[in-house]
Amino acid sequence: MKLMTKELERKLSKYPLRSQEDKVIEEREIIVKYFNPIGAETWLITEGEKQENGEWLLYGYCHISEWEWSYVSLDELENVKLPFGKTIERDLYTNNKYIKDYIDKYLDEEVSI
């Protein structure tokens, strides 16, 4: 699966790094969600910029061992090697547009367990 498409490049061009920092955290728009299909790692990308070397630097709300705001390069995501030949995937079906939508859903699921 391609993690970056021309459509995503167009969307990210409207949300360069630091473009949403004046918004309330919960109101920041999720541009793309990446995830580990066999683990808990999730990257809710809210901003991104193509660097001079052609690499994409992304920023968002990420879960590796805990939730935190962090930077990640597209190259890093593309080079993650998982068991059974799996790789990081791009969520094609999420309906969560803002960080608050994802957090509310995630917290509701955690509470109901």
Backbone bond lengths (Angstrom), bond angles and torsions (degrees), N, CA, C in turn:
res aa  C-N    CA-C-N  psi(-1)  N-CA   C-N-CA  omega(-1)  CA-C   N-CA-C  phi
1 M - - - 1.450 - - 1.530 109.26 -
2 K 1.322 115.08 135.64 1.460 119.55 175.63 1.525 109.26 -76.65
3 L 1.327 115.77 129.21 1.455 119.80 178.62 1.526 111.94 -84.14
4 M 1.339 117.22 -22.11 1.459 121.19 178.81 1.528 108.00 -126.22
5 T 1.308 114.91 131.31 1.461 121.24 177.29 1.525 108.67 -122.40
6 K 1.307 116.52 168.43 1.477 120.49 176.79 1.533 110.00 -61.39
7 E 1.334 116.87 -38.42 1.465 120.54 178.43 1.530 110.86 -62.10
8 L 1.332 117.03 -43.69 1.469 120.64 177.74 1.525 111.04 -65.01
9 E 1.307 117.30 -39.27 1.468 120.46 177.25 1.523 110.05 -59.14
10 R 1.339 116.78 -42.28 1.473 120.53 178.71 1.535 110.36 -64.02
11 K 1.343 116.76 -44.29 1.465 120.18 179.98 1.528 110.79 -63.27
12 L 1.318 117.02 -45.69 1.465 120.70 -178.50 1.525 111.78 -66.36
13 S 1.325 117.23 -28.68 1.474 119.22 178.64 1.533 110.56 -63.84
14 K 1.341 116.98 -22.45 1.464 121.24 176.90 1.535 111.47 -85.91
15 Y 1.337 116.89 -11.33 1.465 122.32 -178.25 1.531 110.43 -130.57
16 P 1.349 117.67 65.85 1.466 119.20 177.49 1.532 110.96 -66.26
17 L 1.308 115.87 168.30 1.463 120.61 -179.77 1.526 110.97 -52.95
18 R 1.314 115.85 137.04 1.469 126.05 179.52 1.530 113.84 73.80
19 S 1.323 118.61 5.14 1.463 120.26 -177.02 1.519 113.49 -72.99
20 Q 1.337 117.98 -20.96 1.464 120.06 -179.22 1.528 112.49 -110.21
21 E 1.328 117.23 8.76 1.460 119.21 -174.81 1.529 113.30 -67.62
22 D 1.326 118.78 -18.81 1.462 120.89 177.77 1.526 112.26 -83.35
23 K 1.330 116.99 -10.83 1.461 120.84 179.25 1.526 110.42 -82.09
24 V 1.322 115.48 151.61 1.457 120.22 171.07 1.528 106.34 -58.73
25 I 1.325 116.95 138.32 1.465 121.30 -173.86 1.526 112.21 -50.31
26 E 1.320 116.85 -45.65 1.462 120.27 -176.75 1.527 113.22 -66.08
27 E 1.341 116.83 -20.12 1.462 121.65 -177.50 1.533 113.35 -94.15
28 R 1.321 117.39 2.07 1.465 119.67 179.05 1.529 109.43 -70.66
29 E 1.325 114.81 134.44 1.461 120.92 -176.15 1.530 111.20 -80.08
30 I 1.315 115.66 134.46 1.467 121.36 175.43 1.528 107.81 -85.06
31 I 1.321 116.11 121.91 1.455 120.96 179.91 1.527 110.24 -87.41
32 V 1.327 116.06 -41.30 1.473 120.79 179.36 1.523 108.83 -155.15
33 K 1.328 114.59 148.05 1.466 120.75 176.74 1.525 107.89 -116.22
34 Y 1.340 115.38 127.50 1.457 121.97 172.61 1.522 107.61 -111.33
35 F 1.333 116.71 151.09 1.460 119.17 -179.01 1.516 111.33 -153.90
36 N 1.324 114.53 159.35 1.458 123.46 174.56 1.533 105.72 -88.82
37 P 1.332 119.07 117.15 1.461 120.85 -175.88 1.533 114.43 -69.96
38 I 1.325 117.46 -12.50 1.466 119.49 179.13 1.528 111.62 -125.16
39 G 1.329 116.21 19.37 1.463 121.06 -179.34 1.513 110.82 -150.51
40 A 1.310 115.97 -171.25 1.469 121.31 -175.97 1.524 113.54 -97.44
41 E 1.320 118.81 -4.90 1.459 120.83 -175.58 1.527 110.72 -66.02
42 T 1.340 114.87 133.14 1.461 121.92 -178.24 1.521 108.71 -142.58
43 W 1.322 116.51 141.04 1.457 122.64 176.89 1.524 107.65 -127.31
44 L 1.329 117.57 113.12 1.461 123.34 176.41 1.523 106.54 -98.86
45 I 1.294 117.03 96.18 1.469 122.31 -172.24 1.532 110.22 -82.85
46 T 1.335 115.39 125.26 1.460 121.61 -179.40 1.528 112.91 -110.21
47 E 1.332 117.04 -16.80 1.470 121.53 -177.96 1.521 109.69 -151.80
48 G 1.310 116.74 157.21 1.454 120.09 176.42 1.512 111.28 -168.02
49 E 1.316 114.91 154.95 1.462 120.93 -178.05 1.521 109.68 -146.98
50 K 1.313 115.23 136.19 1.460 120.36 174.83 1.527 107.64 -78.71
51 Q 1.324 115.57 127.62 1.453 121.70 -177.44 1.527 110.97 -85.22
52 E 1.322 116.79 169.27 1.466 121.52 -179.08 1.522 112.11 -58.95
53 N 1.342 117.18 -31.21 1.460 120.74 -179.52 1.534 112.53 -82.72
54 G 1.348 116.55 2.56 1.457 121.29 178.34 1.517 114.23 92.43
55 E 1.329 117.05 -8.58 1.468 121.96 179.69 1.527 110.14 -80.22
56 W 1.315 116.30 148.45 1.466 121.88 175.73 1.514 110.13 -93.34
57 L 1.339 116.76 128.27 1.457 122.61 171.88 1.517 106.16 -104.38
58 L 1.337 115.90 123.95 1.453 122.36 -174.76 1.527 109.85 -114.60
59 Y 1.329 115.48 154.88 1.460 120.87 179.29 1.519 108.12 -139.07
60 G 1.323 115.37 140.29 1.452 118.41 177.61 1.510 112.58 179.51
61 Y 1.305 114.01 -170.70 1.461 123.03 -179.49 1.517 106.76 -90.74
62 C 1.326 116.33 114.79 1.463 121.49 -169.20 1.521 111.72 -122.38
63 H 1.320 115.12 147.03 1.457 120.76 176.25 1.525 108.23 -123.22
64 I 1.333 115.88 110.32 1.458 121.50 172.33 1.532 105.98 -110.33
65 S 1.314 117.27 -68.31 1.462 120.24 172.05 1.525 110.38 -111.54
66 E 1.338 116.02 -17.98 1.463 122.91 174.92 1.520 107.94 -159.19
67 W 1.329 117.61 164.42 1.459 121.16 179.66 1.524 110.43 -75.35
68 E 1.334 115.83 132.46 1.464 121.44 176.06 1.520 109.15 -161.32
69 W 1.341 115.23 156.83 1.462 120.97 174.44 1.517 107.65 -80.64
70 S 1.336 116.07 131.53 1.461 118.46 -173.61 1.525 111.40 -157.11
71 Y 1.330 114.26 160.97 1.460 122.32 173.22 1.521 108.93 -97.22
72 V 1.328 115.78 149.03 1.461 122.26 174.08 1.524 106.61 -151.10
73 S 1.313 116.50 144.05 1.460 118.56 176.24 1.527 109.04 -92.23
74 L 1.299 115.45 150.03 1.460 120.37 176.68 1.523 109.82 -58.79
75 D 1.319 116.23 -37.76 1.462 121.33 179.01 1.532 111.14 -59.45
76 E 1.330 116.85 -41.02 1.467 120.34 177.84 1.530 110.62 -59.99
77 L 1.324 116.35 -46.37 1.460 120.18 -179.62 1.524 111.36 -64.48
78 E 1.326 116.46 -40.79 1.469 120.19 -178.78 1.519 112.71 -68.28
79 N 1.322 117.49 -23.22 1.467 120.49 -176.65 1.526 114.79 -100.15
80 V 1.332 117.40 7.04 1.462 119.80 175.31 1.526 108.06 -71.34
81 K 1.332 116.11 124.89 1.466 122.04 178.26 1.518 108.52 -105.42
82 L 1.307 116.36 120.25 1.460 122.55 -178.68 1.529 109.88 -109.90
83 P 1.328 117.42 162.61 1.469 120.11 176.10 1.532 111.90 -58.47
84 F 1.314 114.85 156.91 1.466 123.40 176.54 1.526 113.27 62.81
85 G 1.332 116.60 23.20 1.463 120.93 178.16 1.514 114.51 74.34
86 K 1.313 117.61 10.73 1.470 121.47 -179.61 1.527 110.31 -75.94
87 T 1.326 115.38 158.69 1.460 122.91 177.50 1.526 108.65 -136.89
88 I 1.321 116.39 170.31 1.463 121.18 175.09 1.528 107.46 -62.16
89 E 1.333 115.47 142.31 1.463 120.58 -178.22 1.525 111.21 -120.15
90 R 1.320 114.01 159.79 1.467 121.88 175.56 1.522 107.10 -100.88
91 D 1.329 116.67 130.11 1.464 120.87 -179.75 1.524 108.96 -73.80
92 L 1.310 115.61 119.37 1.460 121.28 -179.48 1.523 112.72 -94.06
93 Y 1.319 116.84 -8.48 1.460 119.68 -168.59 1.528 115.08 -122.01
94 T 1.307 119.00 -0.31 1.463 119.80 -177.15 1.524 111.19 -63.89
95 N 1.309 114.97 140.90 1.469 121.19 175.94 1.512 111.26 -107.67
96 N 1.317 116.40 4.04 1.464 120.96 -178.30 1.520 109.54 -82.47
97 K 1.328 115.91 116.18 1.456 120.20 -176.47 1.520 112.77 -93.42
98 Y 1.333 116.12 -30.84 1.455 120.59 -177.12 1.522 110.33 -121.84
99 I 1.328 116.11 158.39 1.461 120.97 178.57 1.526 110.25 -54.38
100 K 1.332 117.64 -40.37 1.472 120.20 -177.94 1.525 111.66 -61.32
101 D 1.332 118.08 -34.64 1.460 121.01 179.83 1.524 110.63 -64.15
102 Y 1.300 116.14 -42.40 1.451 120.29 -179.12 1.526 110.67 -70.97
103 I 1.328 116.31 -44.41 1.461 120.33 -179.16 1.525 110.12 -62.10
104 D 1.335 117.34 -46.04 1.463 120.65 179.44 1.519 111.03 -59.07
105 K 1.318 117.73 -46.02 1.462 121.64 179.91 1.522 110.27 -64.72
106 Y 1.312 116.90 -45.42 1.458 121.98 -178.14 1.528 110.65 -62.19
107 L 1.340 115.85 -45.85 1.460 119.77 -179.74 1.518 111.29 -65.80
108 D 1.341 117.64 -39.07 1.465 120.80 177.47 1.521 110.98 -60.66
109 E 1.337 117.18 -41.76 1.458 121.06 179.29 1.515 110.87 -66.77
110 E 1.336 117.05 -40.19 1.462 120.86 179.57 1.526 110.89 -64.21
111 V 1.327 116.47 -41.08 1.459 120.45 -177.85 1.525 110.79 -68.77
112 S 1.331 117.24 -35.43 1.453 120.01 -175.74 1.526 113.21 -76.78
113 I 1.299 118.52 -10.37 1.473 121.52 -178.46 1.512 110.76 -75.32
